[in-house]
């Protein structure tokens, strides 16, 4: 397995030579890898932007079937994830906030506390427009808070912009929360 550029999706390649694996079983390997990637590895989130290459294997005339190669694909995916260093990604939103000038400082401070990156500000009369990029997880309750911070005079729009790496401290919390229910079930 190898990483693809961000947004590159999934790519599968077969470099099997000499009939080590019959051609009719290659799609089953790909299907197993895809199923494992959808289930995810870190906290159950899907794995994206990677290339999987099958280059060798073996089969038995009697015992080999499509299901066994699908299982082999899933196991190979899991083994590769244990060896590589996968990272969590989070959606980053492009946010535009409009509010009266007197609230600009408060809004800027709030965006910074939400791990936001302010890209610029412009003035339109007595209204300030703030453009920023903010993780979606930090924007889930923003409408209510914006109303209270601006006495009901502010508004915002947001749209998906891109995915970016989750900071390590936040990732550690996500992973700890994902493992907790599994540990509780085992007891």
MARDOTOR-592222 format. One record per residue: residue number from 1; residue in three letters; y, x, z of N, C-alpha, C, O, CB in turn. Coordinates in steps of 0.05 Angstrom, whole numbers. Atoms other than C-alpha are relative to their C-alpha. Glycine has a CB too. Example, Ala and Ser with C-alpha at 12.3 -4.5 7.8 and 13.67 -1.06 7.14 Angstrom:
<rs>
- 1:Ala:-24:18:0:-90:246:156:24:18:0:24:39:13:1:-20:25
- 2:Ser:-24:-16:-1:-21:273:143:22:-15:14:44:-5:18:9:9:-29
</rs>
This chain:
<rs>
- 1:Unk:-24:17:0:0:0:0:25:18:0:25:40:11:0:-19:24
- 2:Unk:-25:-15:0:71:22:-12:23:-21:-1:20:-43:-11:2:19:-25
- 3:Unk:-22:19:-1:139:-10:-1:13:-4:-27:12:14:-44:22:10:20
- 4:Unk:-16:6:25:179:-43:-57:29:-3:9:35:-6:33:-11:-27:-14
- 5:Unk:-28:4:-7:254:-48:-60:5:-28:12:-10:-46:6:18:5:-24
- 6:Unk:-7:26:-13:286:-105:-19:2:-21:-22:17:-17:-42:26:2:17
- 7:Unk:0:21:20:274:-169:-58:-20:5:-23:-21:-11:-41:28:-3:-12
- 8:Unk:20:-7:21:219:-136:-100:-24:-17:0:-39:-18:-20:-8:28:3
- 9:Unk:24:18:-1:166:-186:-78:-26:15:4:-26:37:16:-1:-16:-25
- 10:Unk:27:-11:-3:92:-171:-81:-10:8:-28:-6:-6:-47:-19:-20:13
- 11:Unk:12:-10:24:57:-130:-134:-28:9:6:-33:22:26:17:22:-13
- 12:Unk:27:-9:-4:-17:-118:-142:-9:15:-24:-3:8:-47:-19:-25:5
- 13:Unk:10:-16:22:-50:-64:-184:-29:8:6:-36:13:29:18:24:-5
- 14:Unk:27:-10:-3:-121:-44:-197:-3:26:-16:3:27:-40:-21:-21:-11
- 15:Unk:5:-26:12:-137:29:-211:-29:8:3:-35:32:7:20:21:11
- 16:Unk:29:-5:-3:-212:22:-205:-11:11:-26:-7:-1:-47:-15:-26:9
- 17:Unk:13:-11:23:-250:67:-253:-30:1:3:-40:2:25:11:29:-5
- 18:Unk:29:-3:0:-322:69:-273:-16:-23:11:-39:-20:17:-7:24:16
- 19:Unk:14:23:-9:-340:-1:-250:-9:0:29:-29:-13:36:-24:-4:-17
- 20:Unk:6:0:-29:-341:14:-175:1:-28:11:-14:-35:29:19:19:15
- 21:Unk:-2:28:-7:-319:-58:-167:1:-16:-26:18:-10:-43:26:-6:18
- 22:Unk:-1:17:24:-335:-110:-221:27:-13:-3:39:-22:17:-22:-21:0
- 23:Unk:-26:11:5:-272:-137:-254:3:-29:11:25:-36:19:5:0:-30
- 24:Unk:-2:28:-9:-288:-209:-234:5:-2:30:12:-24:39:-25:-15:-7
- 25:Unk:-6:1:-28:-280:-190:-160:28:10:7:37:6:30:-21:17:15
- 26:Unk:-27:-11:-5:-211:-157:-166:19:-22:8:34:-19:27:10:14:-25
- 27:Unk:-18:21:-9:-173:-224:-163:-6:-10:28:13:-19:42:-2:-24:-19
- 28:Unk:6:8:-28:-210:-241:-98:12:19:20:21:11:41:-31:-1:4
- 29:Unk:-13:-19:-18:-184:-177:-67:29:-6:3:41:-6:24:-4:30:-10
- 30:Unk:-29:7:0:-113:-195:-87:5:-25:16:24:-26:31:10:-4:-29
- 31:Unk:-3:25:-14:-122:-265:-60:-2:4:31:13:-7:46:-21:-21:-8
- 32:Unk:3:-6:-28:-146:-237:7:25:14:11:34:8:34:-24:18:5
- 33:Unk:-24:-14:-8:-85:-191:11:23:-19:2:39:-19:22:7:23:-19
- 34:Unk:-22:20:0:-37:-248:-6:-3:-18:24:17:-24:37:0:-16:-27
- 35:Unk:4:17:-23:-68:-293:47:8:14:26:20:2:43:-29:-10:1
- 36:Unk:-6:-15:-25:-62:-239:100:30:5:2:41:4:24:-15:27:0
- 37:Unk:-29:-5:0:10:-224:79:16:-25:8:36:-23:22:10:10:-27
- 38:Unk:-13:25:-8:29:-297:86:-3:-6:30:16:-15:42:-11:-24:-17
- 39:Unk:4:4:-29:-1:-301:156:17:20:15:25:14:38:-30:4:7
- 40:Unk:-17:-19:-12:39:-239:172:-14:19:19:-38:15:25:21:-13:15
- 41:Unk:11:-21:-18:28:-179:217:17:2:25:6:1:47:-2:27:-14
- 42:Unk:-18:-2:-23:89:-173:262:9:-28:8:23:-41:-7:24:18:-6
- 43:Unk:-9:26:-11:98:-236:304:-7:-24:-19:5:-45:-16:29:0:5
- 44:Unk:8:22:18:65:-278:249:19:-6:-23:15:-26:-37:-3:-24:16
- 45:Unk:-18:4:22:122:-271:199:-12:12:-25:-25:33:-24:28:13:6
- 46:Unk:11:-10:25:103:-261:126:9:28:-7:32:36:0:7:-19:-23
- 47:Unk:-6:-27:9:101:-191:97:10:-2:-28:-3:-15:-45:-24:20:3
- 48:Unk:-12:2:26:146:-183:36:6:28:-11:6:48:4:25:-17:0
- 49:Unk:-9:-24:13:166:-130:-14:-19:24:3:-12:44:14:27:8:10
- 50:Unk:19:-22:-1:104:-87:-20:-19:-2:-24:-22:-22:-37:-17:-1:26
- 51:Unk:18:-2:22:55:-64:-72:-27:9:11:-29:27:28:9:21:-22
- 52:Unk:27:-7:-8:-20:-61:-61:-16:10:-24:-15:-3:-45:-15:-25:14
- 53:Unk:16:-12:22:-65:-17:-103:-29:3:9:-34:15:30:12:27:-9
- 54:Unk:29:-4:-6:-141:-21:-102:-9:22:-20:-6:20:-44:-17:-26:-3
- 55:Unk:8:-22:17:-170:44:-127:-30:7:2:-40:22:-14:16:24:7
- 56:Unk:28:-6:-2:-242:45:-103:-14:-21:18:0:-36:32:-5:28:12
- 57:Unk:16:18:-16:-297:5:-71:-29:1:-9:-36:19:-24:11:-29:-2
- 58:Unk:28:1:9:-369:-14:-79:-9:-29:1:3:-46:13:-18:18:18
- 59:Unk:11:26:0:-412:-74:-90:-30:1:-1:-42:22:-8:10:-17:-24
- 60:Unk:29:1:0:-484:-96:-84:-7:-24:-18:5:-45:-15:-12:-4:29
- 61:Unk:8:21:19:-518:-137:-139:-7:-27:13:-1:-48:3:-23:9:-17
- 62:Unk:10:25:-13:-548:-187:-89:20:-10:21:26:-34:21:-27:6:13
- 63:Unk:-16:9:-23:-501:-188:-29:30:-4:-6:43:-18:10:-3:21:22
- 64:Unk:-29:3:6:-432:-184:-62:7:-27:-12:-7:-37:-29:9:22:-19
- 65:Unk:-10:25:11:-393:-247:-75:30:-1:3:42:17:15:-13:-25:14
- 66:Unk:-30:1:-1:-321:-269:-82:11:-1:28:31:12:34:9:-25:-15
- 67:Unk:-9:2:-28:-314:-286:-8:0:27:14:18:33:29:-18:-20:15
- 68:Unk:2:-26:-13:-336:-217:14:23:18:-9:33:34:6:-27:13:-5
- 69:Unk:-22:-17:10:-283:-184:-31:27:-11:10:45:5:14:-1:1:-30
- 70:Unk:-24:12:-12:-230:-233:-6:3:10:29:25:17:37:-1:-31:-1
- 71:Unk:0:-10:-27:-248:-213:65:7:30:1:22:39:18:-27:-5:14
- 72:Unk:-6:-28:2:-246:-140:45:30:5:-5:42:23:6:-16:14:-22
- 73:Unk:-29:-2:6:-175:-150:18:16:-6:26:36:9:31:8:-20:-21
- 74:Unk:-14:6:-26:-153:-182:85:-3:23:19:17:31:33:-11:-26:12
- 75:Unk:4:-22:-19:-184:-126:125:15:25:-8:26:40:9:-30:7:2
- 76:Unk:-15:-23:10:-153:-72:81:30:-4:6:43:16:13:-4:3:-31
- 77:Unk:-28:5:-6:-85:-105:90:6:5:29:25:19:36:7:-30:-7
- 78:Unk:-4:-4:-29:-93:-106:166:-1:29:7:16:39:23:-22:-16:16
- 79:Unk:3:-29:-5:-115:-33:166:25:15:-9:35:32:5:-25:11:-14
- 80:Unk:-25:-13:11:-55:-13:123:23:-6:19:40:12:23:6:-10:-28
- 81:Unk:-23:7:-18:-7:-50:170:-2:16:26:19:22:37:-1:-31:6
- 82:Unk:3:-17:-25:-36:-12:230:10:28:-5:20:41:14:-29:0:9
- 83:Unk:-7:-28:6:-22:54:195:30:3:-7:43:21:2:-17:10:-24
- 84:Unk:-29:-2:8:47:40:164:17:-10:23:7:-19:44:5:-16:-26
- 85:Unk:-19:9:-20:109:21:203:16:-24:-11:38:-20:-20:19:23:9
- 86:Unk:-15:23:10:128:-50:184:24:-6:18:25:0:42:-18:-25:-1
- 87:Unk:-25:7:-14:197:-76:204:5:-30:-3:-2:-42:-23:24:16:-11
- 88:Unk:-9:28:2:224:-145:219:26:-1:-15:44:15:-11:2:-13:28
- 89:Unk:-25:6:14:278:-172:173:10:-27:9:-5:-44:17:-4:1:-31
- 90:Unk:-12:25:-8:326:-227:189:21:-9:-22:33:9:-34:14:1:27
- 91:Unk:-20:9:20:370:-271:143:28:5:11:35:-1:34:-4:-30:-6
- 92:Unk:-28:-4:-6:443:-251:142:16:-20:-16:13:-22:-40:9:30:-6
- 93:Unk:-16:21:12:492:-306:128:28:10:-7:40:25:8:2:-24:18
- 94:Unk:-28:-5:7:558:-300:91:16:-23:12:11:-46:5:4:2:-32
- 95:Unk:-15:21:-15:607:-338:136:29:1:-6:41:23:-7:-6:3:30
- 96:Unk:-29:2:4:677:-362:122:11:-20:21:2:-43:21:8:-9:-29
- 97:Unk:-10:17:-22:716:-390:182:30:-4:-5:45:15:-10:-5:13:28
- 98:Unk:-28:7:2:783:-426:178:9:-12:26:-4:-30:37:6:-20:-24
- 99:Unk:-10:10:-26:824:-437:241:29:7:2:39:26:-12:-16:12:24
- 100:Unk:-28:-8:-4:896:-436:264:3:29:10:-15:40:23:13:-19:21
- 101:Unk:-5:-28:-6:926:-366:273:-5:7:29:-15:29:35:28:8:-8
- 102:Unk:1:-7:-28:927:-369:349:-29:4:10:-33:15:32:13:-22:17
- 103:Unk:28:-3:-8:851:-370:352:-14:23:-13:-38:29:-7:-16:-26:-6
- 104:Unk:13:-22:16:838:-310:306:-12:21:18:-35:30:13:21:13:-18
- 105:Unk:11:-20:-18:829:-260:363:-25:-9:14:-45:6:16:21:8:20
- 106:Unk:23:12:-14:781:-305:401:-24:-1:-19:-47:6:-12:6:-27:11
- 107:Unk:22:3:20:740:-318:337:-11:28:-7:-35:31:-11:10:-14:-25
- 108:Unk:9:-28:7:737:-243:320:-17:11:22:-39:22:17:25:19:-5
- 109:Unk:16:-10:-22:712:-226:389:-27:-14:2:-47:-2:7:15:-5:27
- 110:Unk:25:15:0:660:-281:385:-19:9:-22:-43:12:-17:6:-30:-3
- 111:Unk:17:-10:22:635:-257:317:-12:27:7:-36:32:1:17:2:-26
- 112:Unk:11:-27:-8:628:-186:345:-23:-3:20:-42:12:20:22:17:11
- 113:Unk:21:4:-21:587:-213:404:-25:-11:-13:-47:-10:-1:11:-19:22
- 114:Unk:23:11:14:541:-247:353:-12:20:-20:-26:12:-38:9:-26:-15
- 115:Unk:9:-21:19:526:-181:317:11:-4:-28:-1:6:-47:-30:0:-1
- 116:Unk:-12:5:26:572:-203:261:17:24:-9:27:40:7:18:-24:1
- 117:Unk:-17:-21:12:608:-155:214:22:-14:-15:18:-28:-35:-17:18:-20
- 118:Unk:-23:13:12:678:-179:197:7:16:-25:11:40:-25:24:-1:19
- 119:Unk:-6:-13:26:692:-165:123:30:-1:-7:39:14:-24:-16:-12:-21
- 120:Unk:-29:2:6:765:-186:123:11:-26:11:-2:-44:18:4:1:-30
- 121:Unk:-15:24:-9:818:-235:143:23:-4:-19:34:15:-30:11:4:30
- 122:Unk:-24:6:16:872:-270:104:14:-23:12:2:-41:25:-7:-5:-30
- 123:Unk:-17:21:-11:929:-314:123:7:-20:-22:15:-13:-44:25:11:14
- 124:Unk:-8:22:18:941:-382:90:19:-18:16:10:-37:29:-25:-16:-12
- 125:Unk:-19:15:-16:1005:-408:121:-5:6:29:-3:29:38:-2:-31:-5
- 126:Unk:6:-5:-28:989:-418:194:-30:0:6:-39:-3:29:14:-22:17
- 127:Unk:29:-1:-3:914:-415:182:-10:28:-7:0:40:-26:-13:-22:-18
- 128:Unk:13:-25:5:871:-353:185:-28:-6:-11:-42:-22:-1:-1:18:25
- 129:Unk:27:2:12:809:-346:141:-14:27:6:-4:48:-2:1:-6:-31
- 130:Unk:16:-24:-7:757:-297:168:-26:0:-16:-40:-20:-16:-6:1:31
- 131:Unk:25:-3:14:701:-272:124:-18:20:15:-8:41:23:5:10:-30
- 132:Unk:18:-18:-15:640:-242:158:-28:-4:-9:-35:-23:-23:3:-6:30
- 133:Unk:29:2:3:566:-229:154:-12:-1:28:-7:17:44:-11:23:-18
- 134:Unk:11:4:-27:527:-255:214:-30:-8:-3:-37:-23:-21:16:-22:15
- 135:Unk:28:8:0:452:-260:228:-3:-30:5:11:-42:21:-16:15:21
- 136:Unk:4:29:-2:428:-332:220:-7:-9:28:2:-30:37:-21:-9:-20
- 137:Unk:8:8:-27:397:-333:289:24:-2:19:22:-17:39:-20:21:11
- 138:Unk:-24:1:-17:466:-322:319:19:-23:-8:38:-29:6:15:27:-3
- 139:Unk:-18:22:10:496:-380:279:-11:-28:5:1:-48:-3:4:4:-30
- 140:Unk:13:26:-3:449:-436:300:16:-19:17:15:-43:12:-27:4:13
- 141:Unk:-17:18:-17:497:-464:353:29:4:-5:46:-4:12:-7:5:30
- 142:Unk:-27:-8:4:561:-441:321:19:-23:-3:42:-22:7:2:18:-24
- 143:Unk:-18:23:4:590:-509:301:12:-11:25:36:-15:27:-15:-21:-15
- 144:Unk:-9:11:-26:594:-535:372:19:19:13:40:11:24:-24:-6:18
- 145:Unk:-17:-20:-14:623:-470:399:26:4:-15:47:8:-2:-15:26:2
- 146:Unk:-25:-3:15:674:-465:343:19:-23:6:43:-19:9:-6:1:-31
- 147:Unk:-16:23:-8:698:-535:359:13:4:27:37:-2:30:-17:-25:0
- 148:Unk:-12:-4:-27:708:-517:432:19:23:0:39:22:15:-22:4:20
- 149:Unk:-18:-23:0:740:-449:418:26:-6:-14:47:6:-7:-13:24:-14
- 150:Unk:-24:6:15:790:-479:369:12:-28:6:29:-37:-9:-5:3:-30
- 151:Unk:-9:27:-7:802:-546:403:-3:-20:-23:13:-38:-27:30:1:9
- 152:Unk:7:18:22:770:-580:343:15:5:-26:13:-11:-44:5:-28:9
- 153:Unk:-16:-5:24:816:-548:292:-12:21:-19:0:27:-39:28:11:9
- 154:Unk:13:-20:18:768:-497:262:-23:-11:-15:-35:-31:-7:-10:23:17
- 155:Unk:23:8:16:716:-503:208:-13:25:-11:0:46:-12:8:-20:-23
- 156:Unk:14:-24:12:665:-457:176:-19:-9:-21:-29:-32:-21:-14:16:22
- 157:Unk:21:3:20:619:-451:117:-17:25:0:-8:47:6:13:-4:-29
- 158:Unk:17:-24:1:559:-406:111:-21:-5:-22:-29:-27:-28:-13:5:27
- 159:Unk:21:0:20:508:-388:58:-16:25:3:-7:46:13:12:-3:-29
- 160:Unk:18:-23:-2:449:-342:55:11:22:-18:18:18:-41:-29:-7:-9
- 161:Unk:-10:-23:15:470:-272:33:-22:20:-7:-27:26:-30:23:14:15
- 162:Unk:22:-20:4:412:-223:43:-16:2:25:-10:-11:46:12:27:-8
- 163:Unk:16:-7:-24:359:-198:91:7:28:9:13:45:-8:-31:-3:-6
- 164:Unk:-6:-27:-11:371:-139:137:-19:5:23:-31:-14:34:30:3:9
- 165:Unk:18:-8:-22:331:-101:190:10:-12:26:34:-13:32:-2:30:2
- 166:Unk:-7:10:-27:329:-133:259:3:25:18:-14:43:18:-23:-19:11
- 167:Unk:-3:-23:-19:357:-84:312:-24:2:18:-36:-18:25:27:-3:16
- 168:Unk:25:-5:-16:302:-52:354:-1:-16:26:-23:-26:32:-2:29:6
- 169:Unk:1:16:-25:322:-86:419:-7:-29:-4:-22:-41:11:27:2:15
- 170:Unk:6:28:7:321:-155:387:-29:-2:-10:-43:-21:-3:20:-10:-22
- 171:Unk:27:1:11:256:-139:350:-20:2:23:-41:-11:23:-4:24:-19
- 172:Unk:18:-2:-23:224:-118:416:-3:-26:15:-25:-34:23:10:22:20
- 173:Unk:1:26:-13:242:-185:447:-17:-20:-17:-33:-35:-6:28:-11:4
- 174:Unk:14:18:17:215:-223:387:-30:6:1:-47:-13:4:9:3:-30
- 175:Unk:29:-8:-1:149:-184:388:-12:-7:27:-35:-15:29:-3:30:-6
- 176:Unk:10:6:-27:142:-193:464:-5:-30:2:-25:-38:14:20:10:21
- 177:Unk:3:29:-1:152:-268:457:-23:-10:-17:-37:-29:-11:26:-14:-9
- 178:Unk:22:8:18:102:-272:400:-27:7:12:-46:-8:8:3:15:-27
- 179:Unk:25:-8:-13:49:-236:441:-6:-17:25:-30:-21:32:0:29:7
- 180:Unk:4:14:-25:59:-276:505:-18:-24:-2:-37:-26:14:27:-9:11
- 181:Unk:18:23:1:26:-342:483:-29:8:-6:-47:-5:5:9:-19:-22
- 182:Unk:27:-9:5:-35:-304:457:-12:11:25:-36:5:31:0:23:-22
- 183:Unk:10:-11:-26:-42:-267:524:-6:-23:19:-26:-22:34:20:20:12
- 184:Unk:4:22:-18:-35:-333:562:-25:-16:-8:-39:-26:10:25:-19:0
- 185:Unk:24:14:9:-90:-366:519:-25:15:8:-45:2:14:1:-4:-30
- 186:Unk:24:-16:-6:-138:-309:534:-8:-2:29:-31:1:36:5:29:-7
- 187:Unk:5:2:-29:-132:-319:610:-15:-25:5:-21:-31:28:25:1:16
</rs>
